Every structure is written in C-alpha cells, then in structure tokens.
Amino acid sequence: ADVQGLVYYNGMCGYCGKNRCHLYCGMVGQQKSNGTQYYPAMLRPSDPYNVKGCSHDDILLASVPSPASAQYSANLEQLVSSPSLAE
C-alpha cells in the first residue's frame, strides 16, 4: 500500500510525510531540524532529529498498534459530509 504514486489516488501524505503509514498505525516519522522530509525510525535518533512533534521515544515493533478502522471511518465521514472541496 505504501508506494510513491498511491498519494495521488488516496490523497494521503505520501511516503515522506509525517504520518507516512497509510494504515493509520499512529507511528510518526522523524524529521531533522528545519527539514522538510520525515524518516521512518522506530529508535529515537540523536540531534539534529530532535524536533517537537516527531521526537518520540523508541518504539518496539511488537507495540505498534493495529490499524485504526474507527479513525479511518471518522475521517471518511468528515470527508463525505464536507460541503465543498476546500473543506
């Protein structure tokens, strides 16, 4: 599901976005200070990757949550009920 061209079909952030997992796992990417690209990292790197909002503690593979279908459904409901493309 995580291919570069998929962003054009599903409208999500793409392979270099902060919330790069397209299955709503909740794992946030890491970013360098003043950087524009996020990197998948389960172990917290040292500086210059200490950026507010994406400096999470180490993540164990076994603790990555299952995809959140409830969050997907809520986002889909918001999308469908939007009165315009801008919203």
Residue pairs with C-beta under 8 A, 6 or more apart in sequence:
1 22
1 23
2 15
2 20
2 21
2 22
3 15
4 14
4 15
6 12
6 14
6 22
7 13
7 14
7 15
10 22
12 19
12 22
13 19
13 20
14 20
16 29
16 37
16 38
17 29
17 38
18 28
18 29
18 31
18 38
18 53
18 54
19 28
19 29
20 29
20 38
20 40
21 27
23 67
24 67
24 68
24 69
24 71
24 72
25 64
25 65
25 66
25 67
25 68
26 64
26 65
26 68
27 40
27 42
27 56
27 59
27 64
28 38
28 53
28 54
28 56
29 38
29 39
29 40
29 41
29 54
30 38
30 39
30 40
30 41
30 44
30 45
30 49
30 51
30 54
30 55
30 56
31 37
31 38
31 39
31 49
31 51
31 54
32 48
32 49
32 51
33 47
33 48
33 49
33 50
33 51
35 51
38 54
39 49
41 49
42 58
42 59
42 60
42 61
43 58
43 59
44 55
44 56
44 57
44 58
49 55
